[in-house]
């Protein structure tokens, strides 16, 4: 079998890979859309939460955000509860991590470099979670989507609280403020845009 290595040639396919297949939604979200929004949120949060960060370091964070889920072009979007369960079952030998190492070693290297700076890793994760919350609250349909939205909000709150405890030198409440800002005017802006 031929080795698969993901790279720039696979970027265009991110516009065809959809997320949220396990939740009923009003429209699909593509991986490309997700990458873009996470990158924009990373850029904003990095400026707000990590004010001493160099432009070069911020660019590395944004660049990672633009690629962070590229392996999903092959394996699809695995729901977070499934990812956590696989992690529990495999006790450190997570097959998802092994596959990602084989198909995108350069991306795993970027991720490890990011994880070496906890404040940067948390910032990227919060941006990722903000996009998830924003999408599912705006596009989710039905009771299951509502439950997922509540769980995402809970995980987000826990992540912010943990960051405040473990990395108290940074203003993590700015992530909450960004999410609130994004959610607050959504319906008004939607109505203005759509002319209703």
N, C-alpha and C positions, 0 to 999 in steps of 0.2 A: 504494500500500500504506500502511496506517495505521501510524504510528509506535508502537512498543511502548516504554512506560516502566514499569519495575517499581517497585512501592511497597508500601505496607501492605496493599493489597487482594490482593497475591500471596502474602502470608505464609502463609495457610492452605494454599495448594497445596504448601508445602514438606513437609507431612505425607504427600504422595502421591508425591513424587519420591524415587526410591531411588538409592542409591550402590552401588558395587562390582559393577556389571553384568558386568565382565570377569573376575571372580573368583567361583568357586563358594563360596557361604556358606550357613550353616545357617538364617539368617533375613535378610531385607533390613534395611538400615539406611536410615532416611529422612533426608532433608536436615534436617528439623526436629530429629530426634534429634541429628544431627551438630552443628548450630548450638548447641543447648542444651549439649551436653557440652563443646564447644570454649569456649563462654562461661564455663562453670564452671571449666574448667582455666585459662583466662586469668585469671580472678579470683584463683584460688589462687596461680598462678605470679607474678602481678603483686605480690601481697602478700609472697611469699617472696623473689623475685629483685630486685624494684624497691621496696625498703622506703620510700624517700623520695618515692615517687610520690603525688601528691595523689589524693583520692577522685574528684575531677572527671576527672582524666586516666585513672584506672583504669576509671571508668564508660564513658568513650569507647572504651576498648579492648574492654570487655565488650560494649558496644553494637555495635561493628564485628563482633565474633565472632558475634553473633546474626544478622547479615545477610550475612556475608562470601561465601557461595556462592549467594546468591539468584539470580544469572543462570542457575544450573543448572536453575531451574524451566522455562527455555525450551530451553537447549542440552543439558541432561543432564550427568551426571558424566563428564567426560573423564578417562581414566587419566593419572596424572602423567607416565609416559614419553611419552605422546602430546603432552602440553602442552610438555614440554621439546623434543621433536623439532620441533614447530611453531615454537617460539621460535628454534631453530637455523636452520630453513629460511627463515624470514621476515626475519631480520636486522633486528630493530627495528620491523618493521611487522606485528606479531602480530595476526592477524584476531580472535583471542579478545579481546584488549585493546580493539580497535576496537569490536567488538560490545558489550562491557561498557560502554564509554564512551557508546554510543548508547542502551542500554536501562536503564542505572542510573548516570547521571552523578553523582548524589549519593553513591553508594557508592564510585565511583572517587575522588571528592574525599576521602572519609573514608580510603580506602586510602592516598592520597598524603600526607595529613596524618600518618597513622600511620608511613609509611615515612620521613618526615622525622625521626623519632625512632627510630633503629636498634634501641635496646634494647627499645622497645615492639613494633616489627615482628617482631623475633626471638622475643619472648615469645609473641606470637600464633601465629607459625609453629610453634613448639615445641608449643604446646597443640593445634594442628591435627594435627600429626604424632603426638602422644600418642593422640589419639582414633583415628587410623587404625591405629596399632599395636595398641591395645587391642581394637578391633573385629575386625581380621583375625586376630589370634592367638586370640581367643575364638570367633569364628564361622566362620573360614575352613576349607574342606574340601579336602583333596587336596594333591598336590605343588605345583601352581601357587600355591595360597594360602600354602604354607610358603615358597616362593621369594619371594613378594611380601612376606611378613612379614620375612624376612631382609633384603631390600632396604630396607624401611622402617626397620628397626633400624639399618642401616648409614647411611642418609641422616640419621637422627636423631643418631647419634653424631658424624657429620661436622659437622652443624649446631651441635651443642653445642661441639665442639672449635673451630670457627671463631668462635663467639661468645666463648669463653674467650680466644681470641687477640686478636680485634678489639675486644672490649668487656670488658676484664679487671676492671673495677671491680664487676662484678655476679657473683653466685653462681649460675652456670649449672648447676652440679651438682645444684641443687635440682630442675631439670626431670627429670634422671635419677632422682632420689630419688622424685619423684611417680610416674613411670612404674613404678618398681620397687614402690612401695606399692600402686598400682592392680592390678598383676599378681600380687603375692605372695599375697593372700588370696582371689583370685577363685574358685578351685575349692572351697575350704572354704566360702565364703559361698554359692556356688551350691548346694552340697549341703545346707546348712542351710535355705536358702530353699525348695528343691524337695523337701526331706524324704527324700532318698535316703541 
